[in-house]
Amino acid sequence: MNIIDELEWRDAINQQTDADGLRELTEQKSISLYCGVDPTGDSMHIGHLIPFMVLKRFQLAGHRPVILIGGATGTIGDPSGRQTERSLQTLEQIEANVQALTMQMKKLFVTEGDNQIRMVNNYEWTLKINVIEFLRDYGKNFSINTMLAKDVVASRLESGISFTEFSYQILQSIDYLHLYQHEDVQLQIGGSDQWGNITSGLDLIRKKEGNEAKAFGLTIPLMLKADGTKFGKTAGGAVWLDPNKTTPFEFYQFWANTDDRDVVKYLKYFTFLTKEQIDDLAEKVQTEPHKREAQKTLAEEMTRFVHGEEMLEQARRITAALFSGDIKSLTADEIELGFKEMPTFEAAKEPKNIIDWLVDLGIEPSKRQAREDITNGAISLNGERVNDVGLEVSVDQAIGGRFIIIRKGKKKYSLVKIS
């Protein structure tokens, strides 16, 4: 299957500058292509992954990807999708973000001994351009009328846009020209909001290299959930690739909880499963939705890809323990990861009667209610039902000497840290 055919089957193409020309080019030879990300933070979130998964698919099809980290463009900030000016970060913070994103990209996309994926930083060539060169060699090739007509700029005219952010598309165009000239790059890919920046780059290439220059642009559709909300956001915020921001267990759970209406789309976008495998899972969504096999597969594929096999196994263990109630099978570190977002209380090491302990912590509103819940078997401690109202709770019962998990009813968990 040609790479363009595969992307079309996966519904991963929004716009192309020359669909027939790109198809013909990719069938004739192996091409170089690039996608970029600005270092506005020290980690990508799952929304950032979408175009880079397409980049990886090109690599698997025999093409040569280039990943661009925007050390220069990141100092300005892309106005795409924004109605207000960005707060500029310090150069030191941007450099720290560049290093963090570079390591993250290498972990995800560059395997040992793999020379196919190249990584570049646009700060390296942008730094060499002085203001006179910028205005004469590049600015002269851009029409203000055309720039104003770009969606990303037009949408900001009423609220206002600085010359700094207005010039962003010129810098990104310089990137494409540089990579075309020095890295043999003939295709830029990006999100749907990058269409204006991509076409500006193509215009610059043709003005500098001639109208016969073979360069192309391709964008990926905006990802929305079935309910119309933006993909990748949860009640707790973005789903990050950095395990210190979103734990592997939370990452696994995000994908495992995917709506039936979205799961096949996500399998196509984010996994490298074959058409036959995805079609089989799509059928099971219709015939056996209660088994949630498609969601489990999606969660496993994505957690393995981003965090590795060991962290996937850990996420599975935590998930299985929470489902079965076998809390004692978990380590203290796994407890900390799995119960990170649950109500948390702190208790002293000294032994205390369970009724007083539950009330003092605030897990139970009164001694009467605590006694009633224990008598009715509604309280579990580390997965074991408590029936004795005279039970003494102590540090000896804490998993790893650090945590006690209280379950009230069927699903209400509380994490108690022993201080």
N, C-alpha and C positions, 0 to 999 in steps of 0.2 A: 504493500500500500504506500503510495506517495505520501510524503509528510503533510502536504496540503490536504490530501484526502482524509488523512487521519485527523487532522485538526478540525476539519469540517464535520466529521462524524462525532467528534467530541464537543461540538458546538463551541469551539474555542476561538473562532474568528468573528470579529465585529466588522472591521473595515480593512480593505487593502487598497493601496494606491494603484496597483496594476496586477490584478489577480491572474490573468493569463500569462503575463510576462514572468511573474514569480514562479508559477507552476512550471513553465518551460525551463527557467533557469535551474530550479532544484532538480529537475529530471535530467538536465544535461551534465551537471557537475556538483561537487561538494562546495558549499558556499560558507563564508564567514558572516556571522550576524551578531548583533549585540542588544543587550537590555541593560538599563541603568537603574540605580537606586541612590538617592541622596542620603547622607548621614545625618538626618534630622534627629535620630535617636541612636542608642547603642544596641538596638536589636530590631529585627524585622518582626512583623506580626504575620498571621496567616494570609491576610489580604495581599501582602507584598509577594507572597509565593507564586501567585497565579501566573504572571508572565514568565517567571523563571522556570516554572514547570514546563512551559512551552519551549523555552530555551533548551532545557534538558532533552525534550523530545526530539528537537533538531539534532542534538548531539547523537542520540541513539540511532537516528536515521543516517548518520555518517557525516553530518555537517560540523562546522567549527565555531562554537559559541565564544563570545567575549562578554565578560561581566564587567560593567563599569561602575565604580564607586565614585559618586560625585563630590570629591573633595573641594572642587571649585564651585559647582552649581549649588552645593549645600550651604555655602556661605551667603547665598542670596535667598534661596527658597523659591520653589516652584509655586506660582499663584494658582495652579490648577485646583479646582474644587474648593477654593477659599473665597470668602467675601471680605476678609480683613487682611491687613498686612501681618506677615510673620514677625515675631520677635527674633532679631538676629542673635545667633549663638556666638560665643567667643571662638577664636581660631583654635585655642587649646581644646575646647570641648568638641569641636568638629573633628579635629585630628584623633581624639580619643574614640569618637564614634566611628571614624574611618577604620581604625584598627580593629574595633569590635566587630563591625560588619564584614570586614575582610576575612576574619577568622571564621565567622558564621558561614559565609559563602563557601569558603574552602572546605569546611566540614560537610556541608550539604552536597556540593556539586563537584568537588575536585578529589578524585580518588588517587591513591599513591601511584606514581608512575604515569598518571594521565596528563598528557601534554595537549589534549584537545581543547580544554577550557582555559582561556587566558583571562587574567584579571588585570584591569588597568584603573588608574585614578586620573580623572581629567584635570586635577590640580597641576599635574606634571607639565602639560603643554599650555594650559591657560595662564600659568604663572609667567611664561615667557613673552606674553603679548602685552605691549605697553598701550597706553590710552590712544596714542596717535594711530598705531597699527589697528587697534580695535575699530576706530571710527573710519579710517580710510580703507582698510583691507576687508572689513566685514560689514560695518554699519552701512556703508555705501550700497550694499547689495540688498538692503531691506527697505521696503516701502512702508512708511508709517500707516498709510491707508490700509494696506494688506494686514499689517500687524494688529491694527485696531479692529479689523473684521474677525479675527480669530475668536472663537467662542470664549476661551479662557480670559481674554482681555475685555471683550465686549461685555461680559457679565460683571466686570468690575468697574466699568466706567462710572456708573451712578454712585457707588460707594467710594470710589477712588482707588488708584493704583500708583505706586511710586515708580520712578524711572528704573530703580533697581530691579523690582519684580517684572516690570515691563520688558527689561532687557534679557530676562531669563531665556526666552526662546532663541535669542541670538547665541548665547553661550551653548545651549544644547545643540544648536545647528552646527556650531564650530566643532563640537564633539563628533558629530556624524561625519563631517568633512575630514577631520583628522583621522578617524578610524577607516574611512574609505581610502584615504591616500596612503596610510601607513600600516594598516592591518588587513587590507583587502576586504573590508566589511561592506556588504551590499544590501543588508537588510537590518532595519531597526524595528524592534517590537516593543510594545508597551500597553498600558491600560487604555481604555477608551478615552480618558481625559487627556491623553498624550497626543492625540491626532494632530492638533495644531502645531505642536512642537516638532513632530516627526515630519510633517509636510514642509515646514520651514527649513528643516535640515536638507530635505530633498531639493528644494528650490536653490539653496546655497550651493549644493554639490553641482547642480546643472549650470549654474552661473559661472562656477570656477572651472569645471571640468568639461563643459559642453553638454548639449541637449541629448547626446547619445549615451551619456553615462548611465550604466545599469545599476540603479539603486532603488530600493523598494521600502515600503512601510507597511506594517501590519499591527492592528490593535486587537485586544482581547475584550470581550463584552464586560460591561459592569456586572458584577456578581451581586444578585439580590436573592434573599430567601423567599420561599413560597408565600410568606405572609407580607412580602413587600418591603421588609426591613433590610438594612445593610448587612451583608455577610461579614462574619468574623467578629461581631460584637456580642458580648454577653452582659448580664447584669453587673458583672465585676469589671467590665471594660474589655480591652482588646485581648485576643488570644496570642500571646507572644511565643516566639521560637526559643527565646532564652529560658532555660529551665529554672532560673532564679526568679523570673517574673511570672511564668506560668509553669507549674510543675508538670512533669510527664504524666502524672495521674490526671490532673485537670485537663491537660491536652487530650489525653485518651478519651476522657469523659465527654469533652466537647463534641468530638466526632461520633462517639457512640450514641449520643442523644440527638443525632440528626433526624429531622422530620422525614417521614416516608416520601414526601413529595420532593425532597431535595437530594436524597441520598444517591440516586443514580447519576444525577448531574455532577455531584461532588466526586463520585468514583471516576467519571470521565475526565474531569478537570485535574484531579490531584493524584491519581494513582497511575501506575504503569501496567495495570492489568490489561489483558487482551480484550478485544471486542467480544469474543466468545465468553470469557469469564464474566464480564460486566453484564452481558445479555442474560446469562444464567442467574446472576444475582438480581437483576431487574425482574425476572419472572418470579423469583421467590418473594420479592416485595409484594407482588400481587397475590400470590397463592398462599404464602406462609408469613404474613407480616409480623405475627406474634413472636417469631423466632429471631427477628431482627438480625439475620445473618449478614445482610448487606452493610448494616451499620457497624457490626463487629469487624467485618473485613476492612471497611474504611478506616476505623479507629486503629486497627493493627497495622495496616499499610502506612498510614501517616505517622504514627508514633515510631515505628521502626525507621522510617525514612529520616525523621527529624532528630530522634533521640537515641536510636540504636536498639539492638535486640535486648540488652540487659535492662534498659529502662522500660521497654515494652513488657517484659516479664514482670517487672515490679508493678506496673500499672495493672496488669492482669491479676496479680496476687491480691492487691488492695481491693480491686473490684469484686473478686470472688469472695473475699473475706467479708466485705460489707453486705453482699447478697446473702451469704449463708449465716452471717452472725458470728463466724469463727474469728473473732477479733484477736485472740491470743496467738494466732498463727503469724501475726504481723510483728515486725521489729518496731522499735521505738521510732526509728527514722521513717519507716513506712507509715506509721500512725501520724507523724507530723505532716507528711505529704498528703495523705488521704483525708485528713480532717482539718486541713488548713483553713477552709472557709466556713467551718461549722462553729456554733457558739462555743466560746472558750472561757474557762474559769480557772482560777488559781487556788490551790489548797495547800495548807501547811502539811509537814510530814507527820505531825503528831496524830496518833490514832483518835478516831472520833466515831461515835455512834452514827450509823448510816442516816437515820432520820434527821438528827441535828446537822450532819454534814451536808445533806441535800438542801436543807432549808437555808443554812448559813451561806452556801454558795449561790443560792437564788435559783436553783434548778427546780425546786418545789416551792410553792407559795406559802405553805403552812405545814406544821407537823401533822395535823390531821390528814391533809391531802397526801403527804409523804407516806404515812402509815397505811392509808387506804390503797395507794398505788402498789406498795410492796405486798400487801396482803392479797391483792388481786393479780399479782404476777406481772405487773406492768413495767417494772424496773429491772433492767439488766445491767450488770457490771462486767465490763470486758467480755461481753457475749454470753455471760451466764446469768440466768434469772435469779433474782434475789427474793427469798421468801422469809428470811429471818429479820424481824424488825430490831433485833438486838445485835445485828452484825456490826463489828468494829471495822471501819475503813482505815487502812494504814498504807504507808509507802511500800510495804511488802507486796501489796496487790497491784502496784503500778508496773506497767510494761516497761522494761528497761529502767525501772526506778524513776520514770519520768511522767508517764501518762496513765490515766484511767479513763475509759470510755463508758459513759452512761447512756443507755438507750431508754427512752420513756415512750411507751406504746410501741408501735411498729416501725416508725421512721424517724422519730425525733431524737437525734444524737447530740450529745454534748461532750466536748473534750475538756478534761480536767488536767491541768499541769500541776505537778507536785513541785512546790518551791522550797 
